[in-house]
Amino acid sequence: MKTTDYFITSVMARRPYLKAEWIEHVLRNPIHIEKQANGRLRYWGVIPELGKYLRVVTEPDGETVHNAFLDRRFRPES
């Protein structure tokens, strides 16, 4: 999994509970994708063992992970 320096030094330092397999799962099986104004991509997916949604933000290449967090406000479209 490719990551930014920010992801390694800041995100993982604040969220050590995140698992690489969760991030890879969301990138392979997103339930929703949005493009940000800066070109980065937001992917959302369900983490079955938590029953929660994980948002993964990548660089515009769609592969390099920049951020990831459990998104309590996400509501899937009906």
PDB file of N, CA, C and O in Angstrom:
ATOM      1  N   MET A   1       0.852  -1.175   0.000  1.00  0.00           N
ATOM      2  CA  MET A   1       0.000   0.000   0.000  1.00  0.00           C
ATOM      3  C   MET A   1       0.895   1.234   0.000  1.00  0.00           C
ATOM      4  O   MET A   1       1.773   1.371   0.851  1.00  0.00           O
ATOM      5  N   LYS A   2       0.669   2.130  -0.956  1.00  0.00           N
ATOM      6  CA  LYS A   2       1.427   3.370  -1.023  1.00  0.00           C
ATOM      7  C   LYS A   2       0.769   4.397  -0.104  1.00  0.00           C
ATOM      8  O   LYS A   2      -0.458   4.473  -0.026  1.00  0.00           O
ATOM      9  N   THR A   3       1.593   5.189   0.595  1.00  0.00           N
ATOM     10  CA  THR A   3       1.073   6.205   1.505  1.00  0.00           C
ATOM     11  C   THR A   3       1.898   7.481   1.397  1.00  0.00           C
ATOM     12  O   THR A   3       3.032   7.474   0.919  1.00  0.00           O
ATOM     13  N   THR A   4       1.297   8.575   1.855  1.00  0.00           N
ATOM     14  CA  THR A   4       2.029   9.835   1.946  1.00  0.00           C
ATOM     15  C   THR A   4       2.792   9.855   3.272  1.00  0.00           C
ATOM     16  O   THR A   4       2.494   9.085   4.184  1.00  0.00           O
ATOM     17  N   ASP A   5       3.769  10.739   3.362  1.00  0.00           N
ATOM     18  CA  ASP A   5       4.481  10.917   4.632  1.00  0.00           C
ATOM     19  C   ASP A   5       3.516  11.369   5.721  1.00  0.00           C
ATOM     20  O   ASP A   5       3.635  10.947   6.871  1.00  0.00           O
ATOM     21  N   TYR A   6       2.554  12.232   5.362  1.00  0.00           N
ATOM     22  CA  TYR A   6       1.554  12.701   6.321  1.00  0.00           C
ATOM     23  C   TYR A   6       0.799  11.521   6.937  1.00  0.00           C
ATOM     24  O   TYR A   6       0.570  11.485   8.146  1.00  0.00           O
ATOM     25  N   PHE A   7       0.418  10.568   6.103  1.00  0.00           N
ATOM     26  CA  PHE A   7      -0.321   9.415   6.612  1.00  0.00           C
ATOM     27  C   PHE A   7       0.500   8.662   7.657  1.00  0.00           C
ATOM     28  O   PHE A   7      -0.013   8.308   8.719  1.00  0.00           O
ATOM     29  N   ILE A   8       1.752   8.424   7.359  1.00  0.00           N
ATOM     30  CA  ILE A   8       2.609   7.667   8.286  1.00  0.00           C
ATOM     31  C   ILE A   8       2.881   8.447   9.570  1.00  0.00           C
ATOM     32  O   ILE A   8       2.747   7.900  10.665  1.00  0.00           O
ATOM     33  N   THR A   9       3.258   9.710   9.450  1.00  0.00           N
ATOM     34  CA  THR A   9       3.692  10.470  10.625  1.00  0.00           C
ATOM     35  C   THR A   9       2.555  11.039  11.452  1.00  0.00           C
ATOM     36  O   THR A   9       2.689  11.179  12.668  1.00  0.00           O
ATOM     37  N   SER A  10       1.443  11.371  10.820  1.00  0.00           N
ATOM     38  CA  SER A  10       0.360  12.021  11.553  1.00  0.00           C
ATOM     39  C   SER A  10      -0.855  11.116  11.764  1.00  0.00           C
ATOM     40  O   SER A  10      -1.305  10.924  12.893  1.00  0.00           O
ATOM     41  N   VAL A  11      -1.376  10.566  10.677  1.00  0.00           N
ATOM     42  CA  VAL A  11      -2.606   9.780  10.778  1.00  0.00           C
ATOM     43  C   VAL A  11      -2.395   8.529  11.616  1.00  0.00           C
ATOM     44  O   VAL A  11      -3.164   8.273  12.543  1.00  0.00           O
ATOM     45  N   MET A  12      -1.374   7.750  11.309  1.00  0.00           N
ATOM     46  CA  MET A  12      -1.162   6.510  12.069  1.00  0.00           C
ATOM     47  C   MET A  12      -0.737   6.787  13.508  1.00  0.00           C
ATOM     48  O   MET A  12      -0.975   5.964  14.391  1.00  0.00           O
ATOM     49  N   ALA A  13      -0.119   7.920  13.747  1.00  0.00           N
ATOM     50  CA  ALA A  13       0.236   8.283  15.122  1.00  0.00           C
ATOM     51  C   ALA A  13      -1.020   8.569  15.947  1.00  0.00           C
ATOM     52  O   ALA A  13      -1.075   8.243  17.133  1.00  0.00           O
ATOM     53  N   ARG A  14      -2.025   9.179  15.318  1.00  0.00           N
ATOM     54  CA  ARG A  14      -3.276   9.498  16.022  1.00  0.00           C
ATOM     55  C   ARG A  14      -4.285   8.363  16.005  1.00  0.00           C
ATOM     56  O   ARG A  14      -5.167   8.306  16.862  1.00  0.00           O
ATOM     57  N   ARG A  15      -4.166   7.457  15.039  1.00  0.00           N
ATOM     58  CA  ARG A  15      -5.151   6.378  14.884  1.00  0.00           C
ATOM     59  C   ARG A  15      -4.456   5.026  14.732  1.00  0.00           C
ATOM     60  O   ARG A  15      -4.567   4.386  13.686  1.00  0.00           O
ATOM     61  N   PRO A  16      -3.753   4.599  15.753  1.00  0.00           N
ATOM     62  CA  PRO A  16      -3.001   3.338  15.641  1.00  0.00           C
ATOM     63  C   PRO A  16      -3.886   2.100  15.495  1.00  0.00           C
ATOM     64  O   PRO A  16      -3.390   1.026  15.154  1.00  0.00           O
ATOM     65  N   TYR A  17      -5.176   2.235  15.745  1.00  0.00           N
ATOM     66  CA  TYR A  17      -6.113   1.114  15.615  1.00  0.00           C
ATOM     67  C   TYR A  17      -6.403   0.781  14.150  1.00  0.00           C
ATOM     68  O   TYR A  17      -6.900  -0.306  13.859  1.00  0.00           O
ATOM     69  N   LEU A  18      -6.102   1.696  13.224  1.00  0.00           N
ATOM     70  CA  LEU A  18      -6.373   1.433  11.811  1.00  0.00           C
ATOM     71  C   LEU A  18      -5.536   0.262  11.309  1.00  0.00           C
ATOM     72  O   LEU A  18      -4.352   0.141  11.621  1.00  0.00           O
ATOM     73  N   LYS A  19      -6.172  -0.584  10.534  1.00  0.00           N
ATOM     74  CA  LYS A  19      -5.476  -1.745   9.967  1.00  0.00           C
ATOM     75  C   LYS A  19      -5.344  -1.568   8.459  1.00  0.00           C
ATOM     76  O   LYS A  19      -6.272  -1.118   7.788  1.00  0.00           O
ATOM     77  N   ALA A  20      -4.189  -1.927   7.946  1.00  0.00           N
ATOM     78  CA  ALA A  20      -3.944  -1.818   6.503  1.00  0.00           C
ATOM     79  C   ALA A  20      -4.980  -2.614   5.716  1.00  0.00           C
ATOM     80  O   ALA A  20      -5.409  -2.179   4.648  1.00  0.00           O
ATOM     81  N   GLU A  21      -5.388  -3.773   6.228  1.00  0.00           N
ATOM     82  CA  GLU A  21      -6.365  -4.579   5.489  1.00  0.00           C
ATOM     83  C   GLU A  21      -7.728  -3.885   5.396  1.00  0.00           C
ATOM     84  O   GLU A  21      -8.456  -4.091   4.426  1.00  0.00           O
ATOM     85  N   TRP A  22      -8.083  -3.064   6.395  1.00  0.00           N
ATOM     86  CA  TRP A  22      -9.331  -2.298   6.314  1.00  0.00           C
ATOM     87  C   TRP A  22      -9.242  -1.277   5.190  1.00  0.00           C
ATOM     88  O   TRP A  22     -10.169  -1.132   4.394  1.00  0.00           O
ATOM     89  N   ILE A  23      -8.129  -0.578   5.132  1.00  0.00           N
ATOM     90  CA  ILE A  23      -7.942   0.450   4.105  1.00  0.00           C
ATOM     91  C   ILE A  23      -7.963  -0.188   2.718  1.00  0.00           C
ATOM     92  O   ILE A  23      -8.620   0.317   1.808  1.00  0.00           O
ATOM     93  N   GLU A  24      -7.250  -1.290   2.562  1.00  0.00           N
ATOM     94  CA  GLU A  24      -7.229  -1.989   1.275  1.00  0.00           C
ATOM     95  C   GLU A  24      -8.615  -2.502   0.904  1.00  0.00           C
ATOM     96  O   GLU A  24      -8.993  -2.470  -0.267  1.00  0.00           O
ATOM     97  N   HIS A  25      -9.373  -2.974   1.887  1.00  0.00           N
ATOM     98  CA  HIS A  25     -10.744  -3.447   1.653  1.00  0.00           C
ATOM     99  C   HIS A  25     -11.615  -2.315   1.097  1.00  0.00           C
ATOM    100  O   HIS A  25     -12.357  -2.513   0.134  1.00  0.00           O
ATOM    101  N   VAL A  26     -11.521  -1.129   1.710  1.00  0.00           N
ATOM    102  CA  VAL A  26     -12.328   0.010   1.258  1.00  0.00           C
ATOM    103  C   VAL A  26     -11.922   0.424  -0.154  1.00  0.00           C
ATOM    104  O   VAL A  26     -12.786   0.719  -0.980  1.00  0.00           O
ATOM    105  N   LEU A  27     -10.642   0.450  -0.439  1.00  0.00           N
ATOM    106  CA  LEU A  27     -10.193   0.842  -1.781  1.00  0.00           C
ATOM    107  C   LEU A  27     -10.634  -0.165  -2.848  1.00  0.00           C
ATOM    108  O   LEU A  27     -10.898   0.220  -3.987  1.00  0.00           O
ATOM    109  N   ARG A  28     -10.716  -1.445  -2.491  1.00  0.00           N
ATOM    110  CA  ARG A  28     -11.154  -2.481  -3.440  1.00  0.00           C
ATOM    111  C   ARG A  28     -12.670  -2.586  -3.540  1.00  0.00           C
ATOM    112  O   ARG A  28     -13.203  -2.979  -4.578  1.00  0.00           O
ATOM    113  N   ASN A  29     -13.371  -2.230  -2.448  1.00  0.00           N
ATOM    114  CA  ASN A  29     -14.826  -2.431  -2.375  1.00  0.00           C
ATOM    115  C   ASN A  29     -15.548  -1.190  -1.877  1.00  0.00           C
ATOM    116  O   ASN A  29     -16.296  -1.279  -0.904  1.00  0.00           O
ATOM    117  N   PRO A  30     -15.355  -0.041  -2.502  1.00  0.00           N
ATOM    118  CA  PRO A  30     -16.022   1.161  -1.995  1.00  0.00           C
ATOM    119  C   PRO A  30     -17.528   1.108  -2.219  1.00  0.00           C
ATOM    120  O   PRO A  30     -18.004   0.556  -3.211  1.00  0.00           O
ATOM    121  N   ILE A  31     -18.264   1.690  -1.283  1.00  0.00           N
ATOM    122  CA  ILE A  31     -19.710   1.810  -1.486  1.00  0.00           C
ATOM    123  C   ILE A  31     -20.059   3.202  -1.996  1.00  0.00           C
ATOM    124  O   ILE A  31     -21.170   3.440  -2.471  1.00  0.00           O
ATOM    125  N   HIS A  32     -19.083   4.137  -1.891  1.00  0.00           N
ATOM    126  CA  HIS A  32     -19.286   5.491  -2.397  1.00  0.00           C
ATOM    127  C   HIS A  32     -17.915   6.116  -2.642  1.00  0.00           C
ATOM    128  O   HIS A  32     -16.976   5.888  -1.879  1.00  0.00           O
ATOM    129  N   ILE A  33     -17.806   6.908  -3.712  1.00  0.00           N
ATOM    130  CA  ILE A  33     -16.568   7.610  -4.046  1.00  0.00           C
ATOM    131  C   ILE A  33     -16.928   9.048  -4.417  1.00  0.00           C
ATOM    132  O   ILE A  33     -17.904   9.290  -5.127  1.00  0.00           O
ATOM    133  N   GLU A  34     -16.132   9.991  -3.932  1.00  0.00           N
ATOM    134  CA  GLU A  34     -16.297  11.402  -4.301  1.00  0.00           C
ATOM    135  C   GLU A  34     -14.932  11.982  -4.639  1.00  0.00           C
ATOM    136  O   GLU A  34     -13.916  11.588  -4.066  1.00  0.00           O
ATOM    137  N   LYS A  35     -14.922  12.919  -5.573  1.00  0.00           N
ATOM    138  CA  LYS A  35     -13.695  13.643  -5.904  1.00  0.00           C
ATOM    139  C   LYS A  35     -13.727  14.982  -5.180  1.00  0.00           C
ATOM    140  O   LYS A  35     -14.717  15.709  -5.257  1.00  0.00           O
ATOM    141  N   GLN A  36     -12.650  15.309  -4.480  1.00  0.00           N
ATOM    142  CA  GLN A  36     -12.536  16.578  -3.784  1.00  0.00           C
ATOM    143  C   GLN A  36     -12.114  17.660  -4.777  1.00  0.00           C
ATOM    144  O   GLN A  36     -11.631  17.352  -5.866  1.00  0.00           O
ATOM    145  N   ALA A  37     -12.294  18.917  -4.405  1.00  0.00           N
ATOM    146  CA  ALA A  37     -11.919  20.042  -5.259  1.00  0.00           C
ATOM    147  C   ALA A  37     -10.423  20.038  -5.583  1.00  0.00           C
ATOM    148  O   ALA A  37     -10.017  20.502  -6.649  1.00  0.00           O
ATOM    149  N   ASN A  38      -9.604  19.514  -4.663  1.00  0.00           N
ATOM    150  CA  ASN A  38      -8.152  19.480  -4.878  1.00  0.00           C
ATOM    151  C   ASN A  38      -7.699  18.250  -5.667  1.00  0.00           C
ATOM    152  O   ASN A  38      -6.500  18.043  -5.855  1.00  0.00           O
ATOM    153  N   GLY A  39      -8.650  17.434  -6.127  1.00  0.00           N
ATOM    154  CA  GLY A  39      -8.329  16.262  -6.931  1.00  0.00           C
ATOM    155  C   GLY A  39      -8.208  14.964  -6.149  1.00  0.00           C
ATOM    156  O   GLY A  39      -8.233  13.881  -6.733  1.00  0.00           O
ATOM    157  N   ARG A  40      -8.076  15.065  -4.832  1.00  0.00           N
ATOM    158  CA  ARG A  40      -8.009  13.834  -4.031  1.00  0.00           C
ATOM    159  C   ARG A  40      -9.349  13.111  -4.097  1.00  0.00           C
ATOM    160  O   ARG A  40     -10.385  13.714  -4.378  1.00  0.00           O
ATOM    161  N   LEU A  41      -9.308  11.812  -3.835  1.00  0.00           N
ATOM    162  CA  LEU A  41     -10.512  10.986  -3.901  1.00  0.00           C
ATOM    163  C   LEU A  41     -10.870  10.480  -2.521  1.00  0.00           C
ATOM    164  O   LEU A  41      -9.999  10.082  -1.748  1.00  0.00           O
ATOM    165  N   ARG A  42     -12.159  10.497  -2.214  1.00  0.00           N
ATOM    166  CA  ARG A  42     -12.675   9.958  -0.953  1.00  0.00           C
ATOM    167  C   ARG A  42     -13.399   8.652  -1.253  1.00  0.00           C
ATOM    168  O   ARG A  42     -14.268   8.589  -2.122  1.00  0.00           O
ATOM    169  N   TYR A  43     -13.026   7.622  -0.521  1.00  0.00           N
ATOM    170  CA  TYR A  43     -13.673   6.311  -0.641  1.00  0.00           C
ATOM    171  C   TYR A  43     -14.290   5.966   0.707  1.00  0.00           C
ATOM    172  O   TYR A  43     -13.670   6.169   1.751  1.00  0.00           O
ATOM    173  N   TRP A  44     -15.509   5.445   0.684  1.00  0.00           N
ATOM    174  CA  TRP A  44     -16.141   4.953   1.898  1.00  0.00           C
ATOM    175  C   TRP A  44     -16.429   3.471   1.749  1.00  0.00           C
ATOM    176  O   TRP A  44     -16.765   2.993   0.665  1.00  0.00           O
ATOM    177  N   GLY A  45     -16.294   2.759   2.842  1.00  0.00           N
ATOM    178  CA  GLY A  45     -16.627   1.345   2.865  1.00  0.00           C
ATOM    179  C   GLY A  45     -16.963   0.910   4.268  1.00  0.00           C
ATOM    180  O   GLY A  45     -16.622   1.581   5.242  1.00  0.00           O
ATOM    181  N   VAL A  46     -17.634  -0.215   4.362  1.00  0.00           N
ATOM    182  CA  VAL A  46     -18.027  -0.771   5.657  1.00  0.00           C
ATOM    183  C   VAL A  46     -16.919  -1.686   6.156  1.00  0.00           C
ATOM    184  O   VAL A  46     -16.355  -2.473   5.396  1.00  0.00           O
ATOM    185  N   ILE A  47     -16.619  -1.573   7.436  1.00  0.00           N
ATOM    186  CA  ILE A  47     -15.702  -2.499   8.093  1.00  0.00           C
ATOM    187  C   ILE A  47     -16.586  -3.463   8.886  1.00  0.00           C
ATOM    188  O   ILE A  47     -17.064  -3.115   9.966  1.00  0.00           O
ATOM    189  N   PRO A  48     -16.807  -4.668   8.362  1.00  0.00           N
ATOM    190  CA  PRO A  48     -17.780  -5.581   8.963  1.00  0.00           C
ATOM    191  C   PRO A  48     -17.564  -5.867  10.454  1.00  0.00           C
ATOM    192  O   PRO A  48     -18.524  -5.897  11.224  1.00  0.00           O
ATOM    193  N   GLU A  49     -16.313  -6.074  10.860  1.00  0.00           N
ATOM    194  CA  GLU A  49     -16.103  -6.417  12.270  1.00  0.00           C
ATOM    195  C   GLU A  49     -16.394  -5.265  13.222  1.00  0.00           C
ATOM    196  O   GLU A  49     -16.585  -5.485  14.418  1.00  0.00           O
ATOM    197  N   LEU A  50     -16.430  -4.035  12.706  1.00  0.00           N
ATOM    198  CA  LEU A  50     -16.765  -2.878  13.529  1.00  0.00           C
ATOM    199  C   LEU A  50     -18.203  -2.420  13.327  1.00  0.00           C
ATOM    200  O   LEU A  50     -18.792  -1.781  14.199  1.00  0.00           O
ATOM    201  N   GLY A  51     -18.762  -2.754  12.163  1.00  0.00           N
ATOM    202  CA  GLY A  51     -20.095  -2.265  11.830  1.00  0.00           C
ATOM    203  C   GLY A  51     -20.087  -0.754  11.621  1.00  0.00           C
ATOM    204  O   GLY A  51     -21.086  -0.082  11.876  1.00  0.00           O
ATOM    205  N   LYS A  52     -18.946  -0.219  11.154  1.00  0.00           N
ATOM    206  CA  LYS A  52     -18.799   1.223  10.954  1.00  0.00           C
ATOM    207  C   LYS A  52     -18.240   1.493   9.567  1.00  0.00           C
ATOM    208  O   LYS A  52     -17.729   0.600   8.891  1.00  0.00           O
ATOM    209  N   TYR A  53     -18.357   2.775   9.159  1.00  0.00           N
ATOM    210  CA  TYR A  53     -17.856   3.201   7.861  1.00  0.00           C
ATOM    211  C   TYR A  53     -16.469   3.806   8.017  1.00  0.00           C
ATOM    212  O   TYR A  53     -16.218   4.596   8.927  1.00  0.00           O
ATOM    213  N   LEU A  54     -15.573   3.424   7.112  1.00  0.00           N
ATOM    214  CA  LEU A  54     -14.227   3.971   7.073  1.00  0.00           C
ATOM    215  C   LEU A  54     -14.107   4.837   5.823  1.00  0.00           C
ATOM    216  O   LEU A  54     -14.437   4.402   4.719  1.00  0.00           O
ATOM    217  N   ARG A  55     -13.628   6.077   6.010  1.00  0.00           N
ATOM    218  CA  ARG A  55     -13.340   6.942   4.864  1.00  0.00           C
ATOM    219  C   ARG A  55     -11.842   6.897   4.626  1.00  0.00           C
ATOM    220  O   ARG A  55     -11.046   7.073   5.548  1.00  0.00           O
ATOM    221  N   VAL A  56     -11.470   6.659   3.382  1.00  0.00           N
ATOM    222  CA  VAL A  56     -10.069   6.644   2.975  1.00  0.00           C
ATOM    223  C   VAL A  56      -9.905   7.719   1.910  1.00  0.00           C
ATOM    224  O   VAL A  56     -10.630   7.731   0.915  1.00  0.00           O
ATOM    225  N   VAL A  57      -8.952   8.619   2.119  1.00  0.00           N
ATOM    226  CA  VAL A  57      -8.676   9.686   1.167  1.00  0.00           C
ATOM    227  C   VAL A  57      -7.350   9.376   0.484  1.00  0.00           C
ATOM    228  O   VAL A  57      -6.335   9.142   1.139  1.00  0.00           O
ATOM    229  N   THR A  58      -7.380   9.379  -0.843  1.00  0.00           N
ATOM    230  CA  THR A  58      -6.157   9.109  -1.610  1.00  0.00           C
ATOM    231  C   THR A  58      -5.749  10.352  -2.392  1.00  0.00           C
ATOM    232  O   THR A  58      -6.536  11.277  -2.593  1.00  0.00           O
ATOM    233  N   GLU A  59      -4.518  10.341  -2.815  1.00  0.00           N
ATOM    234  CA  GLU A  59      -4.039  11.352  -3.748  1.00  0.00           C
ATOM    235  C   GLU A  59      -4.795  11.150  -5.069  1.00  0.00           C
ATOM    236  O   GLU A  59      -5.450  10.123  -5.247  1.00  0.00           O
ATOM    237  N   PRO A  60      -4.714  12.103  -5.989  1.00  0.00           N
ATOM    238  CA  PRO A  60      -5.458  11.978  -7.252  1.00  0.00           C
ATOM    239  C   PRO A  60      -5.189  10.690  -8.029  1.00  0.00           C
ATOM    240  O   PRO A  60      -5.988  10.317  -8.888  1.00  0.00           O
ATOM    241  N   ASP A  61      -4.077  10.003  -7.743  1.00  0.00           N
ATOM    242  CA  ASP A  61      -3.794   8.748  -8.450  1.00  0.00           C
ATOM    243  C   ASP A  61      -4.715   7.607  -8.028  1.00  0.00           C
ATOM    244  O   ASP A  61      -4.727   6.553  -8.664  1.00  0.00           O
ATOM    245  N   GLY A  62      -5.491   7.810  -6.952  1.00  0.00           N
ATOM    246  CA  GLY A  62      -6.420   6.782  -6.481  1.00  0.00           C
ATOM    247  C   GLY A  62      -5.754   5.627  -5.767  1.00  0.00           C
ATOM    248  O   GLY A  62      -6.427   4.656  -5.423  1.00  0.00           O
ATOM    249  N   GLU A  63      -4.447   5.697  -5.532  1.00  0.00           N
ATOM    250  CA  GLU A  63      -3.705   4.609  -4.890  1.00  0.00           C
ATOM    251  C   GLU A  63      -2.972   5.028  -3.626  1.00  0.00           C
ATOM    252  O   GLU A  63      -2.904   4.262  -2.665  1.00  0.00           O
ATOM    253  N   THR A  64      -2.425   6.235  -3.617  1.00  0.00           N
ATOM    254  CA  THR A  64      -1.597   6.686  -2.505  1.00  0.00           C
ATOM    255  C   THR A  64      -2.485   7.208  -1.386  1.00  0.00           C
ATOM    256  O   THR A  64      -3.161   8.224  -1.544  1.00  0.00           O
ATOM    257  N   VAL A  65      -2.481   6.513  -0.257  1.00  0.00           N
ATOM    258  CA  VAL A  65      -3.356   6.857   0.860  1.00  0.00           C
ATOM    259  C   VAL A  65      -2.803   8.070   1.594  1.00  0.00           C
ATOM    260  O   VAL A  65      -1.635   8.106   1.980  1.00  0.00           O
ATOM    261  N   HIS A  66      -3.679   9.072   1.778  1.00  0.00           N
ATOM    262  CA  HIS A  66      -3.307  10.306   2.466  1.00  0.00           C
ATOM    263  C   HIS A  66      -3.949  10.398   3.858  1.00  0.00           C
ATOM    264  O   HIS A  66      -3.353  10.953   4.781  1.00  0.00           O
ATOM    265  N   ASN A  67      -5.156   9.858   4.005  1.00  0.00           N
ATOM    266  CA  ASN A  67      -5.867   9.949   5.274  1.00  0.00           C
ATOM    267  C   ASN A  67      -6.859   8.786   5.363  1.00  0.00           C
ATOM    268  O   ASN A  67      -7.281   8.231   4.348  1.00  0.00           O
ATOM    269  N   ALA A  68      -7.214   8.436   6.584  1.00  0.00           N
ATOM    270  CA  ALA A  68      -8.229   7.399   6.809  1.00  0.00           C
ATOM    271  C   ALA A  68      -8.777   7.579   8.210  1.00  0.00           C
ATOM    272  O   ALA A  68      -8.032   7.833   9.156  1.00  0.00           O
ATOM    273  N   PHE A  69     -10.093   7.445   8.333  1.00  0.00           N
ATOM    274  CA  PHE A  69     -10.724   7.570   9.649  1.00  0.00           C
ATOM    275  C   PHE A  69     -12.126   6.982   9.612  1.00  0.00           C
ATOM    276  O   PHE A  69     -12.738   6.868   8.550  1.00  0.00           O
ATOM    277  N   LEU A  70     -12.630   6.608  10.794  1.00  0.00           N
ATOM    278  CA  LEU A  70     -13.998   6.140  10.918  1.00  0.00           C
ATOM    279  C   LEU A  70     -14.899   7.362  10.790  1.00  0.00           C
ATOM    280  O   LEU A  70     -14.733   8.341  11.517  1.00  0.00           O
ATOM    281  N   ASP A  71     -15.842   7.302   9.874  1.00  0.00           N
ATOM    282  CA  ASP A  71     -16.684   8.451   9.550  1.00  0.00           C
ATOM    283  C   ASP A  71     -18.068   8.250  10.145  1.00  0.00           C
ATOM    284  O   ASP A  71     -18.904   7.550   9.573  1.00  0.00           O
ATOM    285  N   ARG A  72     -18.304   8.861  11.285  1.00  0.00           N
ATOM    286  CA  ARG A  72     -19.593   8.714  11.985  1.00  0.00           C
ATOM    287  C   ARG A  72     -20.731   9.427  11.280  1.00  0.00           C
ATOM    288  O   ARG A  72     -21.896   9.083  11.482  1.00  0.00           O
ATOM    289  N   ARG A  73     -20.412  10.419  10.454  1.00  0.00           N
ATOM    290  CA  ARG A  73     -21.469  11.207   9.805  1.00  0.00           C
ATOM    291  C   ARG A  73     -21.911  10.645   8.461  1.00  0.00           C
ATOM    292  O   ARG A  73     -22.918  11.095   7.915  1.00  0.00           O
ATOM    293  N   PHE A  74     -21.186   9.674   7.914  1.00  0.00           N
ATOM    294  CA  PHE A  74     -21.537   9.144   6.598  1.00  0.00           C
ATOM    295  C   PHE A  74     -22.837   8.358   6.650  1.00  0.00           C
ATOM    296  O   PHE A  74     -23.037   7.510   7.519  1.00  0.00           O
ATOM    297  N   ARG A  75     -23.717   8.660   5.700  1.00  0.00           N
ATOM    298  CA  ARG A  75     -24.975   7.928   5.545  1.00  0.00           C
ATOM    299  C   ARG A  75     -25.050   7.453   4.106  1.00  0.00           C
ATOM    300  O   ARG A  75     -25.060   8.275   3.190  1.00  0.00           O
ATOM    301  N   PRO A  76     -25.105   6.142   3.884  1.00  0.00           N
ATOM    302  CA  PRO A  76     -25.182   5.649   2.505  1.00  0.00           C
ATOM    303  C   PRO A  76     -26.491   6.073   1.849  1.00  0.00           C
ATOM    304  O   PRO A  76     -27.524   6.220   2.502  1.00  0.00           O
ATOM    305  N   GLU A  77     -26.409   6.261   0.547  1.00  0.00           N
ATOM    306  CA  GLU A  77     -27.616   6.626  -0.208  1.00  0.00           C
ATOM    307  C   GLU A  77     -28.563   5.446  -0.221  1.00  0.00           C
ATOM    308  O   GLU A  77     -28.140   4.297  -0.348  1.00  0.00           O
ATOM    309  N   SER A  78     -29.828   5.732  -0.091  1.00  0.00           N
ATOM    310  CA  SER A  78     -30.839   4.656  -0.082  1.00  0.00           C
ATOM    311  C   SER A  78     -31.213   4.238  -1.461  1.00  0.00           C
ATOM    312  O   SER A  78     -32.046   3.349  -1.631  1.00  0.00           O
TER     313      SER A  78
END
